Amino acid sequence: MRNFWQDIRYAARTLLNAPAFTIIAVVALGLGMAVNTTIFSVINGMLLRPLPVPHAEQVTVLASKQPGMSDFQKFSYPDYQDISRQTNAFTDVLAYHVTLAALSADRKVDQAILTRVSGNYFSALGIHASAGRLILPSEGQTPGADPILVLGYSYWKKRFAGDSQVIGKHVEINGHPVTVVGVAPQGFHGTYAILDSDGYVPLSAALGSKGMEENSVEQLWTQRGDGSLSLLGRLKSGVSLEQAKASLAVTAQQIAERYPATDKGMTISAFPEKLARPEPDPDNSLPKEQWHSLFWLLWCCWSRVSILPTYCWCALRCASGKWESAQRWVRAAGDWFGNT
């Protein structure tokens, strides 16, 4: 312990005798820690925290699979309707699809991340608008109807400076006029974990982007082989995930028997939303494989950022004439950097 305090006093004297070095070292270390904190905050917000909705533990991700397919498939709109009507384990089943589109307002065009949603999307999640209103369950029921837009909170702040007068404003998406009706709540980024949605439009809206042409919307409503929708279900109070899976198994069997041309052998699985980000895994192996990949991605980012203060410190040691000490640190840091 005495050696420890001696080292502390020596370090303090050294830093006080070299104020320029001390300032630069503190700034370099602070920069490294700030970047690490930012990386963790983003991952924590997007992938680790539960959805910012009431009773997030009730929200489950649905995924379908057919014989011969190695991965889960998305759902068609007719299948979505059948699941919503026939499965009794959920209070609501909602559908969405993420796409890119050109959003034009005030003579400025942005490439925006839009989420096409079923009319019950917001009501099923149990969230409320920051301004204006959200898409209603009665909307989005007829192909081509309800060309309305709900802005994402972050996009509203960034693009429109948080101006409440944007409610009722007419903007264009891929040249098609839509009306802004509201703003999503702060902290809600959508239901695709790694993206922050800029806006939300009903599935019914024909907006001209890929998969959103008017004839494509008509096809979406009628073609059972067009699997492009992600589904979320909110469990009824008192219903377990295993009970929901049993109910889905019955529903999947009924759909498969009724529509063998497109749904033969279909099975439907359910996962807790937090364990199915960004997509459900066929083996439910998110904690084992995808989290492993995510960990190494974070490790690589952290190692590259954290090495910068070391190199700054070594450069300063060289500048102060401490050549041998700096060379040892550079070699050690370089070996570690290369191994990571």
N, C-alpha and C positions, 0 to 999 in steps of 0.2 A: 504493500500500500504506500510505503514511504517513497519507493521508486516512482510510483504512479504520480504522486503529487510533485515530485521533482521534475518529472517530464512535463507536467502541466505548467509549472512555473517557467521552465526553460522555453517551452513553446510560446507562452505569453510574452516573455522578454524578446524572443526572436521576432514575433509578429509586430510588437511595438517598435522595434528597431528598423523594421522594413515596412512602413505604412503603404507604400505603393503596391508592393507584393501582396500585402494583406488584403487590400481592396480588390485587386484583380482576382485573387484566389477565391475570395468570398463571392464575387460576382459569378465566376465560372462555376463554382459549386452550386450556387443558387440557381443558375440557369439549368444545370443538369437535373437538380431536384424538381424544378418547376415543370420541365418537360415530362419527367417521369410521372409527376402528379397528374398532369394533363392527360397523358396516355391512359393512366389507370381510371381517371374520372370518366373519360369517354367510354371505355370498355365497361366500367361499372354501370354507367347510365344506360348503355345500349344492350348489354348482354347479361348482366348479373342481377340487376334490380328487377322486381316484379313489375308487370304493367301498372302504370299509374291510374288504375281504375278500381272502383269498389269491389271488394272480395275477389281479388285477382287469382286467388287459389282455385276458384271455380272455373276459370277460363281454360279450355282445353283445345288442342290443335287436332284436327281430323286429317287423316291421310288414307288414300285408297291404294290398293295394290291388286294386280291381276297375275295369273300364272304366266311365267316366262319373263316377267319384268323384275329387274334387280332393284329398282328404285321405286319409291312411292310416286304416285301420279296425283295431279290436281284433279279437280272435279268439274264436270260440265254443269251448266245452269239447270237443266232438267233434273240431274242427279241431286243437285243442291236442294231443289224444291221437294223432291221425294224424301230426302233425309230430314228436312225441316218438318214435313208433315207426319212422317211415320215413326220417327224416333221420339220416345217419351221420356228420355233421360235429361233433356235440356229445356231450359226456359226459352232459349233462343239459339238459333244457329245462324251465323252471319257469314257473308262471303265478301272477298275482296281480291283485287288484282292490281299489282303495281306496274306503272308504265311511265315512260318519258313523253313529254309533250312541250310544245312551244307556247308559253303563256305571254300574251302581249297586253300591256296596260300603259297608258300615257306615252305611247310611241316608243316604248322600250320592250324588247323581247327577251325573255329568259327561257332557258331549258329547265323545265321544272319536273320534279318527281311527283307524279300524281298517283293517288290511290283511288281506283274505281271501287265503289262499295255498294252493298245491298242497302235498301232503305232502312233496315233495322240495325245498321252497323253501330251507330252511336248510342241508340237506345239500349241495345243489348249489352254494350260495354258499360253503360250507366254513367256516362260523362256528360258535361254540360258546356255550352259555348262560353268563350271569354267575351265575345261580342256578337250581337245578332242572334242567329239560331243555327242549329245543325240540320243535317238531312233527316227528314221525318220518315217513319216506317211506311207511311202512305205514299211516299215518293219512290221513283225508280221502279215502278211496277209495269210500265208500258214501254216497249222499245221506241227510242227516239224522243221520249218525253223527259221533262225536268232538266233542262240545261242549266244547272246551278252549280255553284262552287263554294266550298268551305275552305278557307285558307288555313294552313298550318300556322301555329302561333309564331314560331321562329321566322318563317317566311314573311308573315304579316309585319313583324317588327323590322325585319331587314329590308323588305321591298317597299312597304308602305309606311314605314316609320311609326307603326302602331296607330295609325289614324283611323278612328271609328267611322269616319265619313266614307270609308271604302265600302261599307255595307250598302247594298243596293247598286253599286257601281257595275257597269257593263265592261267586261274584259273579253279577250278572245283567246281561245285555246285552239291552236292550229287553224286559225282563221275562222273558227266557229264562235259566235257570240254566246257568252254565258253570263249569269248574274251572280255576283258575290252575295251570299246570304248570311255568312257568319264566319267566325274564327274559332278554331279548335282550342281547347283549354291549354294553358301553359303547362309544360312538362309532358304533354302527350305528343309523341313523335310518330304515331301510327302503330301498326301491328306487325310490321316486318322489321325485326329487331335492329338490323345494322343500318337502316335508312331513317332519315328524318323527312317525312312526307311534307311537301310544300303545299299540297292541296288535296281535296277529296271531292269526287264527283260521283253521281249515281251511276250504277252499271248501265242504266237505260240511256244515258246521254250519248249521242252520236257526235264525237268531237274530232273525227278526221285523222287521229293518229293510228299507228298500227294496232289492229285489233279493236278499233273504236269507230270505224266507219259505220254509216247507218245500216248498210247491208250486213256488216259484221255483227252489229247489235242484234239484228233479226236472227242471224244464225246462232248467236250465243243463246238466245231464248229457246231455240228449237232443236239444235243439233246436239244429241247426247254424246257424240264422239269428240266434241270440242272441249277438252279438259284444260281449263286455264284459270280456274278459281281456287283460291285457298279458303279453307273453311275453319271457323272457330266456333266452338259451342260453349255455352255457359251452363254448367251443371245445375240442376235443381237442388234446392236446399235438402240435405240429407241423402242425396244420391252420390255414391262413391264412383271413382273412376272405373273400377271393375264392373259395376252395374251398368255404367254407360257403355263399356265395351261389349257387354252381353247384348244390350239393346241394339247397338250398331251392327253386331253380327247378324241378328235377325233381319234388320233392315237391308243390309248388304245382300243377304241371300234372296230376299224378295225382289230386289232390283235386278240381280243377276238372272233370276229365273224369268223375269218379265221382259228383259231386254238382253237376250243372249248375244245379239250381234255386236253390241258395244261393251257390255258389262259382264260377260261370261266369267264366272269364277271370281268375281270381285269380292274383296274383303276390305273392311274399314277399321282402321286403328285409331286410337285416341291417346294423346300424350299431354301431360301437364305443359302448359304454354312455356314455362320457364326452361323446360328440358328439351324444347324442340326449336331452338333458335340456331341459325336463322331459318332452317328447314328441318322437318322431322327426318330422322334417320331410319332406314329399314330395320335395323337391329336395335333401335333405341339406344345407340352407342354414342350419343352426344358427350356424356361425361368421359368416355373412354378415348374416343378418337378426335372428335371435333374440338373438345376442350384441350386435348393434347396439342393439336395444331395451333390453337389460339395461344396456349401458353408459350410455345416456341416463337410465335410471332411477337408476342410481347417481350420475351426474353431478348430477341434480336434487336428490337427497338430500344430496349433499356440499355443493352450492352453498348450499342453504337453511341447513344447519347451520353451515357455515364463515363465513357472513355475520354470525352473531350476535356473535362476538368483536369484529368491526369496529364494530358499533353500540354495543357496550358501551364500547369505547375512545373513540368519539366522544362518548358521553354524559359520560364522565369528563373529556374535554378541555373540554367545555362547562362542567362544574362547576368546573373550575380556571381558567376565564376565557379559554381558548384558542378563542375563537369562530370566527375565520376558518379556522383549521386544521381544526376539527371540521366546519365547513360544507363545506369542500372534500371531506373524506373521506366525509361523508354523501351528497353528490351523486354522487361516484364509485361508492360502494357501491350506491346506489339504482339508478344506470344499469346497473351490472353485474348486480344482482339481477333487474331487469326483463328484461334480455336473455336471462337463463338460464331 
